[in-house]
């Protein structure tokens, strides 16, 4: 099998995993290849990409505690940004490793060329200074100005998000550090990066107090990132780089032209994203406005809801009948079934479901991520065989 040269690596995918069982490194790597097979078509088949040297050796760090295996996955790639993000998203679909339930989450996608660029810039400055009197003074001046702007990059919050200036009421959100540097080079300071495709909590918080413009690459990957951000944060405008170009590649004139063509988030949704997602986004925005003005009556009812002994006995009875079926049952406040899904798909369903279940009955083990999603939906009782954490406000019932 071909190996990727360290010189050609562009990005490093950093992912974490949690498995309910004792596993070894080959089990993790085997699951990555096996469960992503056929997902993205022949052109992005991970085994073939590794043979061609476009994906490097996958490294796994793990530790076992009791019956839980947790750790990190590192996947080096020589692909472009959009292909790398698709590979990362495919890795997150892994739900089982061997016979055990698993949770995989991509933490960030690192641009490993950043350190090389920093060295090149510093070395170039020294070489420029050594050229002597024959140097073009305008080029030297431009280099000095660029270095001053780049030196102004700071880090925001615990997630250490690179940014220029956060004092203005308007803020531009880009994907990575290289994008921030490029905008600073163009004289635009009110910019901050997400440090990858996953939306950081720091950006969500800033969206509540500032008018945010999302600036994405002009490719399919940019639209995927826009969909994720618009679904999870309050965004005022969306700005897209010219077709086929990344934000970090744009010259100052192209950056300013793109920013002048920014459109309201709702207009971007209507032109670029699927109707189902657009309706979900608009519904979320309407609900958010209603909550901020007068409070949600539905949430109030959920908080006040209590279950009698008869209702609790009925919940236990449904849980007993569900044993061994590998299903998850979602019930409303009258204990009527809202939805029945595969236990493995519960985490994904809870992120997309429109109804708000009050009881979840799971034939399996509840992971921290699933419990967190349930708590956000206002679930009062969560029934399962086992729980990997009890750090939740939802009442947990083991059967």
VMD Tcl script that draws the C-alpha trace (Angstrom):
set ca {
  {0.00 0.00 0.00}
  {1.35 3.41 -0.96}
  {2.32 5.87 1.74}
  {1.71 9.58 1.57}
  {4.80 11.74 1.69}
  {4.90 14.06 4.74}
  {5.84 16.85 2.32}
  {2.56 16.51 0.39}
  {0.20 16.50 3.39}
  {-2.25 19.42 3.29}
  {-4.74 18.71 6.06}
  {-4.97 16.58 9.20}
  {-8.40 15.37 10.35}
  {-8.61 15.20 14.16}
  {-11.47 13.02 15.47}
  {-12.38 11.65 18.89}
  {-14.24 8.41 19.57}
  {-16.02 6.69 22.46}
  {-16.75 2.97 22.31}
  {-18.73 0.86 24.75}
  {-16.29 -2.05 24.80}
  {-12.61 -3.04 24.98}
  {-11.05 -2.65 21.52}
  {-7.63 -2.41 19.87}
  {-6.26 -0.01 17.23}
  {-6.84 -2.40 14.27}
  {-10.54 -2.54 15.21}
  {-10.82 1.26 14.94}
  {-8.95 1.46 11.62}
  {-10.91 -1.45 10.18}
  {-14.20 0.26 11.05}
  {-13.07 3.48 9.34}
  {-12.38 1.68 6.06}
  {-15.27 -0.77 6.30}
  {-18.10 1.56 7.28}
  {-17.18 4.39 4.89}
  {-16.94 2.02 1.92}
  {-19.26 3.05 -0.88}
  {-20.57 6.16 0.93}
  {-18.95 8.79 -1.29}
  {-18.52 6.93 -4.58}
  {-15.49 5.42 -6.28}
  {-13.55 8.70 -6.50}
  {-13.51 9.12 -2.70}
  {-13.10 5.47 -1.65}
  {-10.70 5.63 1.30}
  {-8.86 2.40 0.49}
  {-8.20 3.56 -3.06}
  {-7.20 7.04 -1.91}
  {-4.65 5.51 0.44}
  {-3.25 3.31 -2.33}
  {-2.88 6.41 -4.51}
  {-1.09 8.28 -1.72}
  {-3.88 10.85 -1.25}
  {-4.63 9.66 2.29}
  {-1.78 8.81 4.63}
  {-1.33 6.31 7.42}
  {-4.21 6.58 9.90}
  {-2.98 6.89 13.49}
  {-5.04 5.99 16.56}
  {-4.37 6.86 20.21}
  {-6.64 5.07 22.67}
  {-7.06 4.28 26.33}
  {-9.39 1.84 28.07}
  {-11.14 2.42 31.36}
  {-13.46 -0.29 32.69}
  {-15.53 -1.29 29.63}
  {-15.13 2.01 27.77}
  {-12.52 2.69 25.08}
  {-11.88 6.32 24.15}
  {-9.24 8.08 22.11}
  {-8.23 10.12 19.08}
  {-8.02 9.40 15.34}
  {-5.62 11.27 13.03}
  {-6.13 11.09 9.25}
  {-3.60 12.97 7.03}
  {-4.77 13.92 3.52}
  {-3.36 15.48 0.38}
  {-6.88 16.21 -0.93}
  {-8.41 19.66 -1.35}
  {-10.60 21.29 1.30}
  {-13.98 20.10 0.03}
  {-12.83 16.47 -0.41}
  {-11.18 16.48 3.02}
  {-14.37 17.75 4.70}
  {-16.41 15.04 2.95}
  {-14.01 12.34 4.23}
  {-14.28 13.84 7.74}
  {-18.09 13.85 7.59}
  {-18.09 10.22 6.41}
  {-15.97 9.18 9.42}
  {-18.62 10.69 11.73}
  {-21.24 8.23 10.39}
  {-19.51 5.28 12.12}
  {-21.94 3.93 14.72}
  {-20.39 0.55 15.52}
  {-16.82 -0.64 15.91}
  {-16.72 -4.40 15.96}
  {-19.75 -5.52 18.00}
  {-19.76 -2.37 20.12}
  {-21.74 0.87 19.86}
  {-19.52 3.83 19.06}
  {-19.66 7.62 18.86}
  {-17.21 9.38 16.50}
  {-16.92 13.16 16.28}
  {-14.56 15.29 14.16}
  {-13.02 17.95 16.41}
  {-11.20 19.95 13.75}
  {-9.48 19.84 10.38}
  {-5.98 21.27 10.70}
  {-4.21 23.00 7.83}
  {-0.72 21.54 8.39}
  {0.73 23.87 5.80}
  {0.27 26.76 8.23}
  {3.56 26.16 10.02}
  {5.39 25.95 6.69}
  {3.86 29.23 5.57}
  {4.95 30.92 8.79}
  {8.52 29.70 8.27}
  {8.47 30.84 4.63}
  {7.24 34.31 5.57}
  {9.85 34.77 8.31}
  {12.63 33.46 6.09}
  {11.47 35.67 3.21}
  {11.65 38.75 5.43}
  {15.26 37.97 6.34}
  {16.20 37.32 2.72}
  {14.49 40.54 1.66}
  {16.51 42.49 4.19}
  {19.75 40.93 2.86}
  {19.14 41.80 -0.77}
  {20.50 45.27 -0.17}
  {20.15 48.59 -1.94}
  {19.05 47.01 -5.18}
  {15.75 45.94 -3.60}
  {12.41 47.36 -4.66}
  {11.38 49.61 -1.77}
  {7.70 49.15 -2.57}
  {7.98 45.36 -2.18}
  {9.80 45.76 1.14}
  {7.14 48.17 2.36}
  {4.38 45.76 1.35}
  {6.09 42.89 3.19}
  {6.46 44.96 6.34}
  {2.81 46.03 6.20}
  {1.68 42.43 5.73}
  {3.79 41.22 8.64}
  {2.32 43.91 10.90}
  {-1.23 42.91 9.99}
  {-0.53 39.20 10.42}
  {1.08 39.85 13.79}
  {-2.28 41.26 14.91}
  {-3.92 37.82 14.90}
  {-5.17 36.89 18.39}
  {-7.00 33.88 19.82}
  {-10.57 33.94 21.14}
  {-11.96 31.83 23.98}
  {-11.11 28.31 25.11}
  {-11.30 27.09 21.51}
  {-8.49 29.54 20.58}
  {-10.22 30.83 17.46}
  {-7.92 33.14 15.44}
  {-9.33 36.65 14.95}
  {-8.35 40.20 14.10}
  {-10.66 42.64 15.90}
  {-13.90 41.94 17.79}
  {-14.74 45.49 18.86}
  {-17.03 46.25 15.90}
  {-20.73 45.36 15.89}
  {-20.32 43.54 12.56}
  {-18.19 40.39 12.32}
  {-17.07 38.20 9.40}
  {-16.80 34.46 10.09}
  {-14.49 32.37 7.88}
  {-13.35 28.77 7.93}
  {-9.67 28.75 8.89}
  {-6.66 30.75 10.05}
  {-5.40 31.14 6.46}
  {-8.67 32.89 5.58}
  {-8.26 35.28 8.53}
  {-4.73 36.16 7.42}
  {-5.88 36.82 3.88}
  {-8.63 39.19 5.01}
  {-6.21 41.00 7.34}
  {-3.84 41.35 4.40}
  {-6.69 43.01 2.51}
  {-7.18 45.48 5.38}
  {-10.28 43.80 6.89}
  {-9.83 43.31 10.63}
  {-13.27 42.34 11.98}
  {-12.84 38.66 11.11}
  {-12.74 35.39 13.08}
  {-12.22 31.75 12.02}
  {-14.07 28.57 12.99}
  {-10.83 26.54 12.84}
  {-12.46 23.89 10.66}
  {-15.91 22.89 9.48}
  {-17.43 22.22 12.91}
  {-19.16 25.26 14.40}
  {-17.48 26.30 17.69}
  {-19.53 27.44 20.68}
  {-17.64 30.75 20.62}
  {-19.16 31.63 17.22}
  {-22.66 30.73 18.48}
  {-22.21 33.10 21.43}
  {-20.91 35.93 19.23}
  {-23.92 35.49 16.95}
  {-26.22 36.48 19.81}
  {-24.58 39.89 20.25}
  {-23.10 40.79 16.85}
  {-24.26 41.00 13.23}
  {-22.44 38.10 11.58}
  {-21.57 37.65 7.91}
  {-20.54 34.10 6.99}
  {-17.85 34.06 4.25}
  {-17.43 30.60 2.66}
  {-15.50 29.05 -0.24}
  {-17.07 29.01 -3.70}
  {-17.49 25.25 -3.92}
  {-19.83 22.51 -2.69}
  {-17.89 22.25 0.56}
  {-18.62 25.92 1.21}
  {-22.36 25.30 0.86}
  {-22.18 22.33 3.25}
  {-20.41 24.50 5.82}
  {-23.01 27.25 5.32}
  {-25.83 24.76 5.94}
  {-24.24 23.57 9.19}
  {-23.59 27.11 10.47}
  {-27.02 28.46 9.53}
  {-28.63 25.52 11.30}
  {-26.78 26.14 14.56}
  {-26.04 29.87 14.83}
  {-27.69 33.24 14.19}
  {-26.29 34.56 10.90}
  {-27.34 37.84 9.27}
  {-25.63 37.61 5.86}
  {-23.87 35.00 3.72}
  {-21.00 35.82 1.36}
  {-19.56 33.30 -1.14}
  {-16.17 33.38 -2.87}
  {-16.14 33.21 -6.70}
  {-16.91 29.74 -8.14}
  {-14.12 27.23 -7.58}
  {-12.04 29.57 -5.39}
  {-11.23 29.41 -1.68}
  {-11.28 32.48 0.56}
  {-7.58 32.08 1.34}
  {-6.76 32.33 -2.41}
  {-8.55 35.60 -3.12}
  {-6.75 38.87 -3.77}
  {-7.91 42.03 -1.99}
  {-10.07 43.19 -4.92}
  {-11.90 39.84 -5.09}
  {-12.51 39.85 -1.33}
  {-14.09 43.31 -1.40}
  {-16.21 42.45 -4.44}
  {-17.48 39.27 -2.77}
  {-18.35 41.12 0.45}
  {-20.30 43.73 -1.49}
  {-22.39 40.90 -2.98}
  {-23.35 39.41 0.41}
  {-27.01 38.40 0.70}
  {-29.35 37.92 3.69}
  {-29.26 34.40 5.11}
  {-32.89 33.78 4.13}
  {-32.18 34.69 0.48}
  {-29.12 32.43 0.42}
  {-31.25 29.57 1.76}
  {-33.94 30.06 -0.87}
  {-31.41 29.97 -3.72}
  {-28.92 27.35 -2.58}
  {-30.32 24.90 -0.03}
  {-33.02 22.28 -0.01}
  {-36.58 23.27 0.77}
  {-36.82 20.95 3.79}
  {-33.77 22.55 5.42}
  {-34.97 26.05 4.52}
  {-38.34 25.46 6.19}
  {-36.58 24.03 9.25}
  {-34.33 27.09 9.45}
  {-37.24 29.54 9.09}
  {-39.24 27.65 11.70}
  {-36.30 27.80 14.08}
  {-35.88 31.56 13.56}
  {-39.61 32.16 14.18}
  {-39.53 30.06 17.34}
  {-36.42 31.90 18.54}
  {-38.10 35.29 18.08}
  {-41.24 34.11 19.86}
  {-39.24 32.79 22.79}
  {-37.25 36.00 23.20}
  {-40.42 38.18 23.23}
  {-42.92 36.24 25.33}
  {-41.50 32.77 26.07}
  {-42.58 29.51 24.49}
  {-45.86 28.11 25.83}
  {-44.85 24.65 24.65}
  {-41.61 24.72 26.62}
  {-43.56 25.91 29.65}
  {-45.92 22.95 29.36}
  {-42.98 20.57 29.06}
  {-41.35 21.95 32.19}
  {-44.61 21.64 34.16}
  {-45.38 18.08 32.99}
  {-45.13 15.38 35.67}
  {-45.88 11.68 35.31}
  {-48.18 9.75 37.63}
  {-47.43 6.26 38.95}
  {-49.83 4.78 36.38}
  {-48.02 6.59 33.55}
  {-44.62 5.48 34.85}
  {-45.84 1.86 35.00}
  {-46.98 2.21 31.37}
  {-43.52 3.53 30.40}
  {-41.88 0.50 32.04}
  {-44.32 -1.82 30.28}
  {-43.46 -0.33 26.87}
  {-39.74 -0.62 27.70}
  {-40.12 -4.32 28.56}
  {-41.87 -5.01 25.25}
  {-39.09 -3.16 23.41}
  {-36.27 -5.30 24.87}
  {-34.22 -7.13 22.28}
  {-35.70 -5.27 19.30}
  {-32.82 -2.82 18.84}
  {-35.32 0.04 18.58}
  {-35.79 3.46 20.16}
  {-39.35 4.67 20.84}
  {-40.19 8.38 21.23}
  {-43.36 9.26 23.18}
  {-45.27 12.53 23.63}
  {-46.71 13.93 26.89}
  {-49.71 11.56 26.59}
  {-47.37 8.57 26.08}
  {-48.45 8.25 22.46}
  {-45.77 7.05 20.05}
  {-44.24 9.86 17.96}
  {-41.61 7.80 16.18}
  {-39.88 4.40 16.27}
  {-36.32 4.27 14.92}
  {-33.25 2.06 15.01}
  {-31.30 2.44 18.28}
  {-28.14 3.25 16.29}
  {-29.89 6.10 14.45}
  {-31.36 7.76 17.57}
  {-28.59 10.37 17.92}
  {-29.07 11.55 14.32}
  {-32.89 11.54 14.60}
  {-32.85 13.71 17.75}
  {-30.88 16.41 15.90}
  {-33.41 16.53 13.03}
  {-36.79 15.74 14.62}
  {-39.46 18.47 14.55}
  {-41.66 17.04 17.33}
  {-40.54 17.33 20.98}
  {-40.71 13.93 22.73}
  {-41.06 13.84 26.52}
  {-40.07 10.17 26.92}
  {-37.45 8.16 25.05}
  {-37.21 4.37 25.42}
  {-33.95 2.96 24.04}
  {-33.07 -0.69 23.65}
  {-29.35 -0.14 24.13}
  {-26.82 2.12 25.86}
  {-27.34 5.90 25.99}
  {-24.21 7.87 25.06}
  {-23.38 11.36 26.40}
  {-24.09 12.95 23.00}
  {-27.53 11.30 22.79}
  {-28.41 12.40 26.33}
  {-27.29 15.95 25.57}
  {-29.55 16.08 22.48}
  {-32.45 14.68 24.53}
  {-31.96 17.29 27.24}
  {-31.95 20.09 24.64}
  {-35.30 18.80 23.32}
  {-36.79 18.89 26.84}
  {-37.07 15.11 27.33}
  {-38.29 14.36 30.89}
  {-37.56 10.61 31.13}
  {-34.90 8.60 29.25}
  {-35.15 4.81 29.53}
  {-32.22 2.58 28.48}
  {-30.33 -0.57 29.40}
  {-27.19 1.35 30.37}
  {-25.91 4.93 30.59}
  {-22.29 5.97 29.96}
  {-22.88 9.20 31.89}
  {-25.40 10.58 34.39}
  {-24.45 14.22 33.86}
  {-27.88 15.41 32.65}
  {-31.04 17.06 33.99}
  {-33.19 14.41 32.28}
  {-34.50 11.66 34.58}
  {-32.70 8.38 33.75}
  {-34.42 5.01 34.15}
  {-32.49 1.75 33.61}
  {-34.40 -1.38 32.61}
}
mol new
graphics top color blue
foreach p $ca { graphics top sphere $p radius 0.5 }
foreach p [lrange $ca 0 end-1] q [lrange $ca 1 end] { graphics top cylinder $p $q radius 0.2 }
display resetview
